């Protein structure tokens, strides 16, 4: 589980970011990753995952599993700390 690459796959605006599982998986597959971790920030300062964050993560977990490149964790970082979706039982 060594780091191969760190990439920005999207950049959101004031009200969020439109992102599909393929947008996240494409660079991981291109780099030959055996697994990956997704990290995003909440400018609000609250690291609590939104319902959209949880929904996206669940879709991504399934897509990544089908591709054979599992999502190990999805971490939300903010001024108020960080939240691990693995620790929250989403991943």
N, C-alpha and C positions, 0 to 999 in steps of 0.2 A: 504493500500500500504506500509506495513512495510517490511523491508528487512528480508528475510528468510535465504538466502544463497548468497554468492559471490563465483563464480567459474571461473576458466580459462578453456575454452572449446577447445582452440586451441592455438598454438604458431607458428607464421609465421617465415619465413626465410628472407633472404636479399631481395627477389623480391615479397613477398606476402605470402598469406596463403590460402590454399584450404579448404573451409568450405562449408558444405551443411546445409540447414535449419534444417534437422534432428539432426545434431551435436549440434545445439544451443537449439533446443526444448527438446531433451532427458533429460538433467539435470533439466530443468524447470518443465517438467511433473513429473519426478521422485520425485522432492521436493514438489510437490503439489502446485506450484505457481499459483496464480490467474491471474498474468500478469508478465511481465519482461521487463528489460531494457538491451540492449546490448551496450557494450563499447569496443572500440578498439583504438589502438594508430597508429599514423603515425610517424615513426622515422625521416622522412624528415623534420619535424618541421612545416609543413603546414597542418592544420586540415581540409582543404577543402576535402569533400568526393569525391572519384574517381568515374568514371562511374561504375566500378565493385562494389564499395560500395553501390551505389544507386540501382543497379540491384539486388544485394543480399538482400538488405533491403526490396525491393518490394516483392520479392519471400518469404521472411521470414514473412512479414506482412500477406500475404495471407495464408501461411501454419499455422501460429499461430492462425489466425482467425478461420480456419477450426478445429483446435484442441481445441478451446475455451480458449486459454491462450494468450491474446493479447500482442503484442509488444508495449510498451508504448513509447519508444524512442530508437534510435540508436545514440550514441554519439561518435564522433571521437575526441580524445585528441592528442595534439602535443605541442611541445615547444612554438609554436605561438598562443596557445589558444585551444579552443574547438569548435566543430560544432555539433549542434543538428539537426538530420534529421527531428524531429518533427517540429522545428522552420523553417526548409527549405521546409516543405510541402511534404516530402517524406513519412512520417509515417502518 
